């Protein structure tokens, strides 16, 4: 039970299985792939038109632009087509449909929310706030992606969400993204690829280079190094992997915020993009950018990743560097502290750390700041999003795991100028799973990836047992008063 005047709002976001995207489904067997293509090539043009009309009749109403997706999936198998005859657009789309399928993004869960002020506050009543909510959507195979919602906090503190359409769209992936040489080299060296092959590839590139320039350089080195040694082959594969892991995506501006989905793209996140922690970051010059950390999962290993966006239309996805880039739950502070970036982390899957850096993409030297102290957090603790600045200190919403792996939400207060110093912390949970909050994919869990303060209230979106999402609020003064000196 909680001891603070927690107000649970009536809004609950449940997963909706009807929100689907079109994914490529291409068999790994070359024989099967050729057989399917052969059947499509054997159809007459009239049969192609009839089959494609059936696809349109059944699926057009479920997607904003089905034809683009089908043609894109056709290009994925185009090299396997064993005919020199030109194919009609209809036959191309039908072949694309044979290698496509719908994927329900949130059929299993819609949870682990993060909340930030919307970049556009035009038309908002005085004392209100428009916000963007990011969510972890999980579907078949437990593959997670990032969804968004838009909402409004009224001057009286009421929360409303903009109605959601059934459509969801994937972004366009930038075909020729740019990279910074220094950052790229740091990551290669961290991964153990400081060798002659790396030098040969990178020396001819400028301080900033494009994917096409990198491809030209690796192709040249591959050609000049025949036969390739085992070390060179591994290095070139790693360079390819690193380039794939740093990419850019863009959504059309006509799409509503809830129609945008960031789905796993690179190999290191093939099994999911988990627990994005968004924060509105204000730099020393007053410029605004939105950062997020998330956990990439490939089915075997996790890798902390980084997102940058200014408008929630164009996103840059980047790898993080440094010896402290490990484990889950990294969360960047919303501004620099004494000229340096700051980040919360959990290096050991048990305690909470803070670290500082001159570069938002490079992290090392973590400082331990919080250990489990109470029974309800005695297994481990972590953060529930980026720290929030208050007059009294940095408010850190935490999570604690206790007996029976029950997750509760707590809070701590860090010094504004020296976040390694803990001023106060809650001795009892701020929020504990109660009633139907206890039932879900993972029972007895409340969890958040980011909250905000507005109108003197802490607005806390939270997940209920890895299934659905709800909102709670509590007066900030009451929360701070309930904390005890550390």
ABEGO torsion letter per residue (X at the ends): XBABBBBBBABBBBBBAABBBBBBBBBABAAAAAAAAAAAAABBAAAAAAAAAAAAAAAAAABABAAAAAAAAAAAAAAABBBABBBBAAAAAAAAAAABBBBBAAAABBBGBBBBBBABABGBBBGBBBBBBBBBBBBBGGBBBBBBBBBBBBAAGBBBBBBBBABBBBBBBBABBBBBAAAAAAAAAAAGABBAAAAAAAAABBABBBAAAAAAAAAAAAAAAOBBBAAAAAAAAAAAAAAAABBBBBBBAABBAAABBBBBABAAAAAEBBGBBBBBBBBAAGBBBBBBBBBBBAGABBBBBBBBBAAGABBBBBBBBEAABBEBGBBBBABBBGGBBBBBBBAAGABBBBBBBABAABBBGBBBABBBABAAAAABBBBAEBBBBBAAEBBBBBBBBBBGGBBBBBBBBBBAABAABBABBBABBABBBBEAAABEABBGBBBBAEBBBBGGBBBBBBBBGGABBBBBBBBAAAAAAABBBX
